[in-house]
């Protein structure tokens, strides 16, 4: 099958390499000219996924049309804040029956749409699949055992994605709860920032476990309000991705929280980073979405106060502990 991956960050590159290793003719679109050149000339992406030799058949381009032209499966993996614009650029070259897979995790700032919703609005005639679960790009590139979820309103599109991506080290499950799968993937990044802050303050493992568990409760509460099934959040795209991102040393969102917990400002943290930590953007959009839906999300609100309202991190977490007493099942 001919496949295209739009977005040559670490995750997009790892997925494109996986497709090429599965013997699919794969073209990877990159915004950065030096990244495309490195992939084509040296079979690597040292800027975003250093230390890995990519499959020799993988080709990169900075031309949207050259990437999407003739592709039966197009996988989007750019940062969330540019997904809509990037998707629009591929319209002219898109096959009418191409399956569109969205590997970006987040909530759109302007319309508070989930990422599959953004692509569905740009391509209303196409089947769209959301890809989410506990994954670090470097471990996928290293062929470490990984399990992930492909969720779609179309069972055929989910199964096609499952078949194209699955390999001996990459197991893909199908799902029909697109909202639950996507929301879990987006909101876990905010909770990872929260647990990173807690770890940066040396508040201990008890606090980390409490934040993860109550974070899952918040995610589930909002998800059910939006039409997701509560059971989805007990799966790979829920608790699986949440635990990985909140505890893993490779988590960019947790590392942002760690630096802030140790005293850095958000501006100082972001100034030293080329890669996107989606949890920072999603903190703002998650807060806005929760307010729109009338859903209480105290951890999201605490992270927002720390990141954007200059509240000292320790004060914000103390306020969480001082909230009114209640039953665990709400």
Secondary structure, 3 states (H helix, E strand, C coil): CEEEEECCCHHHHHHHHHHHHCCCEEEEECCCHHHHHHHHHHCCECCCECCCCCCCCCEEECCHHHHHCCCCEEEECCCHHHHHHHHHHCHHHCCCCCEEEECCCCECCCCCCEHHHHHHHHCCCCCEEEEECCCCHHHHHCCCCEEEEEEECCHHHHHHHHHHHCECCEEEEEECCHHHHHHHHHHHHHHHHHHHHHHHCCCCHHHHHHHHHHHHHHHHHHHHHHCCCHHHHHCHHHHHHHHHHHHCCCCHHHHHHHHHHCCCCHHHHHHCCCCCCHHHHHHHHHHHHHHHHCCCCHHHHHHHHHHHCCCCHHHHHHHHHCCCCCCCCC
